[in-house]
Amino acid sequence: MALPVGTVPFTPGASLVPSTQVELRIACRKLLNRDVMSKSDPMCVVSLQGFGNQMFREIGRTERIKDTLNPDFVTSIATSYNFEESQRLKFEIYDIDSLNPQLSRQDFLGHMECTLGEIVSSRGAPLSRVLKGESGINSGTILVSAEEVSSCKDVLNLQFSASKLDKKDFLGKSDPFLVFSRCNEDNSYTVVHKTEVMKNTLNPTWRPFSISSRVLCNGDPLRSIMIECFDWDSDGSSHDLIGKFQTNAQTLMKGSCEGNIYECINSKKAAKKSGYKNSGIIRVMSCSVTKEYSFLDYIKTGSTELHFTVAVDFTGSNGDPRSPSSLHYYDHSRPNSYALAIRAVGEIIQDYDTDKMFPALGFGAKVPPNGVVSHEFFLNGNPQSPYCQGVDGILKAYYQSLGAVQLYGPTNFSPVIRHVTRFASTVRDGSAYFVLLIITDGVITDMMDTKDAIVHASALPMSIIIVGVGSADFQAMEELDGDVVRITDRQGRYTERDIVQFVPLRNFMDGNLNVPWQQSQALLAKEVLAEIPNQVVAYMKKFNIVPRFNDTSLHANLPEIGRASCRERV
């Protein structure tokens, strides 16, 4: 289940994204047989690597299945899915000959490690990997699939109005707002939504709003929903109840009709006042139901593939790469700031790209053969084949280019942004989404051109991550982030979506946090990638692009063996 909305304080005007939960389904084929008189009795133990360290912790075990080398485990393993983290999983298969839960008492058959990103991006089919046994021998095959726990995608788009509400203010009328709560299994109620406050009126019409069915009623259309109407008070703690009523999502979805006209009842007032009828009438003005798709819906079905491009700042302000004081200096003991940022972002993004071939660009350097300044050159020096194989390939090309170019200037972003937009503009159907990582040390010199390029890119399937390295003043980068003031171009046009995320690397370096560089890398990745899933979904929603679902399931892709095993829990 997703995290319950009621576990955090309710904040009007804010949004809450519940943690996405997935369940892992596991099967194996051709396991080693460790039993003499029969076959192995396998069980799978799943562990998750801790954030920022190398330690694994167990998150779940399947049941034990007797006498089979081809188990289809019934017990699923639930875990949280976070796109911005490299969530490394370890699957260990044991032959269970003792009811003692200590794994040291069992026979080890084999293990496999992968990231959760590799599993969810396996295009609807299970991820198939070889199990490695003791001394690295082939111990069979493991198949793992992931599925989002909640399947309800309905979003209710609602608007309410009221008439003849009770007057609560001495010097005015009332300042009404609505509070929506869903019924829990113990018959308590959890607040899930509040409307805005309508000042000084007894006949309010509230603004339309959208709420997920999972939030409103946990996907159960008959679950009781309580709607309370309060008179707002400025102290925030003593809002006066005007009245309330109950309904459910099934009724609300009928929209404007006689069944969605409710008497607002104040039980205390009704008990004290004879002839009491109600404290006002509340109406559903409209209700429509749409589908809300998640980032996983687009990735897991194979509807969308992420494409990663990195652009590196080769301006002279980085310092001579041969000097230890340079931001480009190659240190065998730890990566420099550029390498750390490339690996932090690239190691996560590459799980969502099938061929793992990435273009890597440089800007701000004099390039061979004529020493002309370029703001859009390929790090591998091959315009006909500019792609690098994986993150290691990017780093190899980066280090090689340091010896082939001369650091110069100025710092121009717009050419590399336009480079990626040329590709993004040709694939607008949702099948591809482009992520550009710009790593820079200095103050941008083509601000207006860059703003023009960002506004153009905001209508395309594209996001931009800017990582600032070194100790420069990055105030201009904060402006490009657009979180405070929305970006406009020369024509006064605004960005259509928020697509830029800026992060200064110094916020995550061990000089400030007293943590090893591996943890700095993990913290950076978590910060800069956190917005990507929402940006992907925002693009799809804006252009009405829905995932291409199929009915592929784990067991449908397995060989026709071992499905009728006798199952027994440990």
ZIQUI-V543312 format. One record per pair of residues at least 4 apart in sequence whose ideal C-beta (glycine too) atoms are under 8 Angstrom apart, sorted by the first residue. I is the first residue (numbers start at 1). GAP is how many residues later the second one is. Records with the same first field share a line. If there is no record, write none. Layout:
BEGIN
I = GAP ; GAP
END
This chain:
BEGIN
1 = 20 ; 148 ; 149
2 = 16 ; 17 ; 18 ; 19 ; 147 ; 148 ; 212
3 = 4 ; 15 ; 16
4 = 14 ; 186
5 = 11 ; 13 ; 185 ; 186 ; 187 ; 210
6 = 4 ; 184 ; 185 ; 186
8 = 8
10 = 181 ; 184
12 = 165 ; 182 ; 183 ; 184
13 = 183
17 = 517
18 = 196 ; 197
19 = 61 ; 63
20 = 60 ; 61 ; 62 ; 128 ; 274 ; 275 ; 276
21 = 57 ; 58 ; 59 ; 60 ; 127 ; 128 ; 129
22 = 56 ; 57 ; 58 ; 59 ; 94 ; 98 ; 124 ; 125 ; 126 ; 127 ; 274
23 = 53 ; 54 ; 55 ; 123 ; 124 ; 126
24 = 22 ; 52 ; 53 ; 54 ; 55 ; 65 ; 95 ; 120 ; 121 ; 122
25 = 48 ; 51 ; 101 ; 119 ; 120 ; 121 ; 122 ; 529
26 = 18 ; 20 ; 36 ; 47 ; 50 ; 51 ; 65 ; 116 ; 117 ; 118
27 = 43 ; 44 ; 45 ; 46 ; 99 ; 115 ; 116 ; 527 ; 528 ; 531
28 = 14 ; 16 ; 41 ; 42 ; 43 ; 65 ; 103 ; 112 ; 113 ; 114 ; 115
29 = 40 ; 41 ; 111 ; 112 ; 114 ; 529 ; 530 ; 532 ; 533
30 = 39 ; 40 ; 110 ; 111
31 = 9 ; 11 ; 38 ; 39 ; 40 ; 62 ; 78 ; 79 ; 100 ; 108 ; 109
32 = 8 ; 37 ; 77 ; 78 ; 101 ; 107 ; 108
33 = 6 ; 7 ; 36
34 = 6 ; 61 ; 73 ; 75
35 = 4 ; 5 ; 6 ; 32 ; 60 ; 62
38 = 29
39 = 28 ; 29 ; 30
40 = 27 ; 28 ; 29 ; 55 ; 67 ; 69
41 = 23 ; 24 ; 25 ; 26 ; 27 ; 54 ; 55 ; 56
42 = 22 ; 23 ; 26 ; 27 ; 29 ; 51 ; 52 ; 53 ; 54 ; 67
43 = 18 ; 19 ; 20 ; 21 ; 22 ; 50 ; 51 ; 53 ; 63 ; 527
44 = 17 ; 18 ; 29 ; 47 ; 48 ; 49 ; 50 ; 98
45 = 13 ; 15 ; 16 ; 46 ; 47 ; 48 ; 49 ; 58
46 = 12 ; 13 ; 14 ; 15 ; 31 ; 33 ; 43 ; 44 ; 45 ; 46
47 = 9 ; 10 ; 11 ; 12 ; 42 ; 43 ; 45
48 = 8 ; 9 ; 11 ; 31 ; 39 ; 40 ; 41 ; 42
49 = 4 ; 5 ; 6 ; 7 ; 38 ; 39 ; 40 ; 41
50 = 4 ; 5 ; 6 ; 7
51 = 34 ; 471 ; 475
52 = 463 ; 466 ; 467 ; 470 ; 471
53 = 465 ; 466
56 = 32 ; 34
59 = 18 ; 20
60 = 15 ; 17 ; 18 ; 19
61 = 14 ; 16 ; 509
62 = 11 ; 12 ; 13 ; 15
63 = 10 ; 11 ; 12 ; 504 ; 505 ; 506 ; 507
64 = 32 ; 504 ; 505 ; 506
65 = 6 ; 7 ; 8 ; 500 ; 501 ; 502 ; 503
66 = 499 ; 500 ; 501 ; 502
67 = 498 ; 499
68 = 494 ; 497
69 = 71 ; 493
70 = 489 ; 491 ; 492 ; 493 ; 495
71 = 491 ; 494
72 = 483 ; 486 ; 490 ; 491 ; 493
74 = 493
75 = 494
78 = 71
79 = 8 ; 37
81 = 6 ; 35 ; 39 ; 65 ; 67 ; 215
82 = 5 ; 444
83 = 34 ; 212 ; 265 ; 446 ; 447 ; 449 ; 450
84 = 264 ; 441 ; 442 ; 443 ; 444 ; 445 ; 446 ; 448 ; 449
85 = 263 ; 437 ; 440 ; 441
86 = 29 ; 31 ; 261 ; 262 ; 436 ; 439
87 = 28 ; 29 ; 30
88 = 25 ; 26 ; 27 ; 28
89 = 24 ; 25 ; 26 ; 27 ; 30
90 = 21 ; 22 ; 23
91 = 20 ; 21 ; 22 ; 40 ; 51 ; 53
92 = 11 ; 16 ; 18 ; 19
93 = 15 ; 16 ; 17 ; 18 ; 38 ; 46 ; 47 ; 49
94 = 9 ; 12 ; 13 ; 14 ; 15
95 = 11 ; 12 ; 13 ; 14
96 = 10 ; 474
97 = 9 ; 10
98 = 7 ; 8
99 = 471
100 = 5
101 = 469
102 = 4
103 = 5
108 = 25 ; 26
109 = 22 ; 24 ; 30 ; 31
110 = 21 ; 22 ; 23 ; 29 ; 30 ; 32
111 = 20 ; 21 ; 22
112 = 17 ; 18 ; 19 ; 20 ; 30
114 = 4 ; 5 ; 13 ; 15 ; 30
115 = 4 ; 233 ; 236
116 = 4 ; 30
117 = 4 ; 231 ; 234 ; 235
118 = 4 ; 9 ; 233
119 = 8 ; 25 ; 26 ; 27
120 = 26 ; 176 ; 179 ; 180
121 = 178 ; 179 ; 230 ; 231
122 = 4 ; 5 ; 23 ; 178
123 = 177 ; 178 ; 179
124 = 176 ; 177 ; 178 ; 426 ; 428
125 = 20 ; 427 ; 432
126 = 17 ; 18 ; 19 ; 428 ; 431 ; 432
127 = 16 ; 17 ; 18
128 = 13 ; 14 ; 15
129 = 12 ; 13 ; 15
130 = 8 ; 9 ; 10 ; 11 ; 12
131 = 7 ; 8 ; 9 ; 10 ; 11
132 = 4 ; 5 ; 6 ; 7
133 = 4 ; 5 ; 6
143 = 411 ; 414 ; 415
145 = 408 ; 409
146 = 154
147 = 153
148 = 146 ; 148 ; 149 ; 152
150 = 64 ; 69
151 = 68
152 = 61 ; 62 ; 66 ; 67
153 = 60 ; 138 ; 139 ; 140 ; 141 ; 144
154 = 58 ; 59 ; 65 ; 135 ; 136 ; 137 ; 138
155 = 55 ; 56 ; 57 ; 58 ; 134 ; 135 ; 136 ; 137
156 = 54 ; 55 ; 56 ; 57 ; 60 ; 93 ; 96 ; 97 ; 131 ; 132 ; 133
157 = 51 ; 52 ; 53 ; 129 ; 130 ; 131 ; 132 ; 133
158 = 50 ; 51 ; 52 ; 53 ; 94 ; 126 ; 128 ; 129
159 = 46 ; 47 ; 48 ; 49 ; 50 ; 125 ; 126 ; 127 ; 128
160 = 18 ; 35 ; 45 ; 46 ; 122 ; 123 ; 124 ; 125
161 = 42 ; 43 ; 44 ; 45 ; 121 ; 122 ; 124
162 = 14 ; 40 ; 41 ; 42 ; 43 ; 67 ; 102 ; 118 ; 119 ; 120 ; 121
163 = 39 ; 40 ; 117 ; 118 ; 120
164 = 38 ; 39 ; 116 ; 117
165 = 9 ; 11 ; 37 ; 38 ; 39 ; 64 ; 77 ; 78 ; 99 ; 114 ; 115
166 = 8 ; 36 ; 65 ; 76 ; 77 ; 100 ; 103 ; 113 ; 114
167 = 6 ; 7 ; 35
168 = 5 ; 6 ; 63 ; 72 ; 74
169 = 4 ; 5 ; 6 ; 31 ; 62
172 = 28
173 = 27 ; 28 ; 29
174 = 26 ; 27 ; 28 ; 57 ; 68
175 = 22 ; 23 ; 24 ; 25 ; 26 ; 56 ; 57 ; 58
176 = 21 ; 22 ; 25 ; 26 ; 28 ; 53 ; 54 ; 55 ; 56 ; 66
177 = 17 ; 18 ; 19 ; 20 ; 21 ; 29 ; 52 ; 53 ; 55
178 = 16 ; 17 ; 28 ; 49 ; 50 ; 51 ; 52 ; 104
179 = 12 ; 14 ; 15 ; 16 ; 48 ; 49 ; 50 ; 51
180 = 11 ; 12 ; 13 ; 14 ; 31 ; 36 ; 45 ; 46 ; 47
181 = 8 ; 9 ; 10 ; 11 ; 44 ; 45 ; 46 ; 47
182 = 7 ; 8 ; 10 ; 33 ; 34 ; 35 ; 36 ; 41 ; 42 ; 43 ; 44
183 = 4 ; 5 ; 6 ; 40 ; 41 ; 42 ; 43
184 = 4 ; 5 ; 6
189 = 37
192 = 19 ; 23 ; 24
193 = 16 ; 18 ; 22 ; 23
195 = 11 ; 12 ; 14
196 = 10 ; 11
197 = 35
198 = 6 ; 7 ; 8
202 = 78
205 = 80
208 = 78
210 = 80
211 = 4 ; 5
212 = 4 ; 80
213 = 4 ; 5 ; 6 ; 8 ; 36
214 = 4 ; 5
216 = 9 ; 33
217 = 4 ; 6 ; 8 ; 31 ; 32
218 = 5
220 = 29
221 = 27 ; 28 ; 29 ; 32
222 = 26 ; 27 ; 28
223 = 25 ; 26
224 = 22 ; 23 ; 24
225 = 21 ; 22 ; 23 ; 24 ; 27
226 = 18 ; 19 ; 20
227 = 17 ; 18 ; 19 ; 20 ; 35 ; 55
228 = 13 ; 15 ; 16
229 = 12 ; 13 ; 14 ; 15 ; 35 ; 50 ; 51 ; 53
230 = 9 ; 10 ; 11 ; 12
231 = 8 ; 9 ; 10 ; 11
232 = 7
233 = 4 ; 5 ; 6 ; 7
241 = 25
242 = 22 ; 24 ; 37 ; 38
243 = 20 ; 21 ; 22 ; 23 ; 26 ; 35 ; 36 ; 37
244 = 20 ; 21 ; 22
245 = 17 ; 18 ; 19 ; 20 ; 37
247 = 4 ; 5 ; 13 ; 15
248 = 4
249 = 4
250 = 4
251 = 8 ; 9
252 = 8 ; 32 ; 35
253 = 34 ; 36
254 = 5 ; 6 ; 30 ; 33
255 = 5 ; 29 ; 31 ; 32 ; 33
256 = 4 ; 27 ; 28 ; 29 ; 30 ; 31
257 = 27
260 = 23 ; 24 ; 27
261 = 20 ; 21 ; 22 ; 23
262 = 19 ; 20 ; 21
263 = 14 ; 15 ; 18
264 = 14 ; 15 ; 16 ; 17 ; 18
265 = 5 ; 13 ; 14
266 = 4 ; 13
267 = 4
268 = 4
269 = 4 ; 7 ; 10
270 = 6
291 = 255
293 = 4 ; 5 ; 244 ; 247 ; 248 ; 253 ; 254
294 = 4 ; 239 ; 243
295 = 4 ; 238 ; 239 ; 241 ; 242
296 = 4
297 = 4 ; 6 ; 250 ; 252
298 = 5 ; 6 ; 132 ; 238 ; 239 ; 242 ; 249
299 = 4 ; 5 ; 7 ; 53
301 = 246 ; 247 ; 248 ; 249
302 = 246
303 = 127 ; 128 ; 244 ; 245
304 = 126 ; 127 ; 128 ; 129 ; 232 ; 236 ; 243
305 = 47 ; 48 ; 49 ; 126 ; 127 ; 128
306 = 43 ; 46 ; 47 ; 126 ; 127 ; 128 ; 129
307 = 46 ; 51 ; 116 ; 125 ; 126 ; 127 ; 128
308 = 37 ; 38 ; 41 ; 42 ; 45 ; 50 ; 126 ; 127 ; 129
309 = 49 ; 50 ; 51 ; 52 ; 107 ; 110 ; 111 ; 125 ; 126 ; 127 ; 128
310 = 32 ; 35 ; 36 ; 48 ; 50 ; 51 ; 84 ; 126 ; 127 ; 129
311 = 49 ; 50 ; 51 ; 52 ; 102 ; 105 ; 125 ; 126 ; 127 ; 128
312 = 26 ; 30 ; 48 ; 49 ; 50 ; 51 ; 67 ; 86 ; 127
313 = 5 ; 25 ; 49 ; 50 ; 51 ; 98 ; 125 ; 126 ; 127 ; 128 ; 129
314 = 4 ; 14 ; 48 ; 49 ; 50 ; 51 ; 87 ; 91 ; 93 ; 94
315 = 48 ; 49 ; 50 ; 92 ; 93 ; 94 ; 95 ; 96 ; 126 ; 127
316 = 48 ; 91 ; 92 ; 93
317 = 92 ; 94 ; 124 ; 125 ; 155
318 = 8 ; 9 ; 10 ; 89 ; 123 ; 152
319 = 4 ; 6 ; 7 ; 8 ; 9 ; 10 ; 88
320 = 6 ; 87
321 = 5 ; 7 ; 8 ; 9 ; 81 ; 82 ; 86
322 = 4 ; 7
323 = 6
324 = 5 ; 7
325 = 4
327 = 9 ; 10 ; 11 ; 114 ; 142 ; 143
328 = 8 ; 10 ; 74 ; 79
329 = 7
330 = 6 ; 69 ; 72
331 = 4 ; 5
334 = 183
335 = 4 ; 5 ; 8 ; 182
336 = 4
337 = 4 ; 102 ; 132 ; 133 ; 168 ; 172
338 = 4 ; 60 ; 101 ; 131
339 = 4 ; 56 ; 59
340 = 4 ; 165 ; 177 ; 180 ; 181 ; 184
341 = 4 ; 96 ; 98 ; 126 ; 128 ; 164 ; 183
342 = 4 ; 49 ; 52 ; 53 ; 56 ; 95 ; 97
343 = 4 ; 48 ; 52 ; 178
344 = 4 ; 177 ; 178 ; 180 ; 181 ; 184
345 = 4 ; 90 ; 92 ; 120 ; 122 ; 179 ; 180 ; 183 ; 184
346 = 4 ; 12 ; 44 ; 45 ; 48 ; 91
347 = 4 ; 44 ; 178
348 = 177 ; 181
349 = 4 ; 86 ; 180
350 = 6 ; 8 ; 40 ; 41
353 = 4 ; 5
356 = 33 ; 34
357 = 30 ; 31 ; 32
358 = 29 ; 30 ; 32 ; 33 ; 35 ; 36
359 = 19 ; 27 ; 28 ; 29
360 = 18 ; 19 ; 20 ; 26 ; 28 ; 34 ; 37 ; 38
361 = 15 ; 16 ; 17 ; 18 ; 55 ; 58
362 = 5 ; 12 ; 15 ; 16 ; 17 ; 39 ; 43
363 = 11 ; 12 ; 13 ; 14 ; 48 ; 49 ; 50 ; 52 ; 53
364 = 9 ; 11 ; 43 ; 44 ; 45 ; 46 ; 47 ; 48
365 = 8 ; 9 ; 12 ; 40 ; 41 ; 42 ; 43
366 = 5 ; 6 ; 7 ; 8 ; 39 ; 40 ; 42
367 = 4 ; 5 ; 6 ; 7 ; 10 ; 37 ; 38
368 = 13 ; 36 ; 37
371 = 35
373 = 35 ; 36
375 = 37 ; 40 ; 41
376 = 39 ; 40 ; 43
377 = 4 ; 28
378 = 4 ; 5 ; 8 ; 19
379 = 9 ; 15 ; 18 ; 19 ; 21 ; 22
380 = 5 ; 6 ; 7 ; 8 ; 17 ; 20 ; 21
381 = 16 ; 19 ; 20 ; 23
382 = 4
388 = 5 ; 6 ; 8 ; 9
389 = 4
390 = 4
391 = 4
392 = 4
393 = 4
394 = 4
395 = 4
396 = 4
397 = 4
398 = 4
399 = 4
400 = 4
401 = 4
409 = 36
410 = 35 ; 36
411 = 29 ; 31 ; 32 ; 33 ; 34 ; 35
412 = 32 ; 33 ; 34 ; 37 ; 38
413 = 4 ; 25 ; 27 ; 31 ; 33 ; 36 ; 37 ; 40
414 = 4 ; 32 ; 35 ; 36 ; 38 ; 39
415 = 4
416 = 4 ; 20 ; 22
417 = 4 ; 19 ; 21 ; 33 ; 36 ; 37 ; 40 ; 47
418 = 4 ; 35 ; 38
419 = 4
420 = 4 ; 14 ; 16 ; 37 ; 42
421 = 4 ; 32 ; 35 ; 36 ; 39 ; 41
422 = 4
423 = 4 ; 11
424 = 4 ; 8 ; 10 ; 33 ; 36 ; 37 ; 38
425 = 35
427 = 4 ; 5 ; 34
428 = 32 ; 33 ; 115
429 = 116
430 = 31 ; 109 ; 110 ; 113 ; 115
432 = 29
433 = 28 ; 29 ; 30 ; 103 ; 106
434 = 26 ; 27 ; 28 ; 29
435 = 27 ; 28 ; 29 ; 30 ; 97
436 = 26 ; 27 ; 28 ; 29
437 = 28 ; 30
438 = 26 ; 27 ; 28 ; 29
439 = 27 ; 28 ; 30
440 = 4 ; 26 ; 27 ; 28 ; 29 ; 37
441 = 27 ; 28 ; 29 ; 31
442 = 28 ; 30
443 = 29 ; 30 ; 31 ; 33
444 = 6 ; 32 ; 33 ; 36
446 = 4
447 = 4 ; 29 ; 32
448 = 4 ; 41 ; 42
449 = 4
450 = 4 ; 30
451 = 4 ; 29 ; 36 ; 37 ; 38 ; 39
452 = 4 ; 37 ; 38
453 = 4
454 = 4 ; 10 ; 26 ; 28 ; 33 ; 35 ; 41 ; 45 ; 46
455 = 32 ; 33 ; 34 ; 38 ; 39 ; 40 ; 41
456 = 4 ; 33
457 = 5 ; 7 ; 42
458 = 29 ; 37 ; 38 ; 39 ; 40 ; 41
459 = 37 ; 38
461 = 75 ; 78
462 = 37
463 = 36 ; 37 ; 38 ; 68 ; 69 ; 72 ; 73
464 = 35 ; 36 ; 37
465 = 35 ; 36 ; 38 ; 63 ; 64
466 = 11 ; 14 ; 15 ; 34 ; 35 ; 36 ; 37
467 = 35 ; 36 ; 37 ; 38 ; 57 ; 61
468 = 4 ; 6 ; 9 ; 34 ; 35 ; 36 ; 37 ; 38
469 = 36 ; 37
470 = 36
471 = 35
474 = 4 ; 28 ; 30
475 = 4
476 = 4
477 = 4 ; 25 ; 27
478 = 6 ; 24
479 = 6 ; 8
480 = 7 ; 20 ; 22
481 = 19 ; 20 ; 21
482 = 4 ; 5 ; 13 ; 16 ; 18
483 = 15
486 = 8 ; 9
487 = 7 ; 8 ; 13
488 = 4 ; 5 ; 6 ; 7
489 = 4
495 = 4
496 = 46
497 = 38 ; 41 ; 42 ; 45
498 = 33 ; 37 ; 40
499 = 36
501 = 27 ; 30
503 = 4 ; 5 ; 21 ; 24 ; 25
505 = 4 ; 19
506 = 5 ; 6
507 = 5 ; 20
508 = 4 ; 5 ; 12 ; 15 ; 16 ; 19
509 = 4 ; 8 ; 11
510 = 4 ; 5 ; 6 ; 7 ; 9 ; 10
513 = 6 ; 7 ; 10
515 = 4 ; 5 ; 8
516 = 4
517 = 4
518 = 4
519 = 4
520 = 4
521 = 4
522 = 4
523 = 4
524 = 4
525 = 4
526 = 4
531 = 4
532 = 4
533 = 4
534 = 4
535 = 4
536 = 4
537 = 4
538 = 4
539 = 4 ; 6
540 = 5 ; 6
541 = 4
551 = 5
552 = 4 ; 5
553 = 4
554 = 4
555 = 8
558 = 5
END
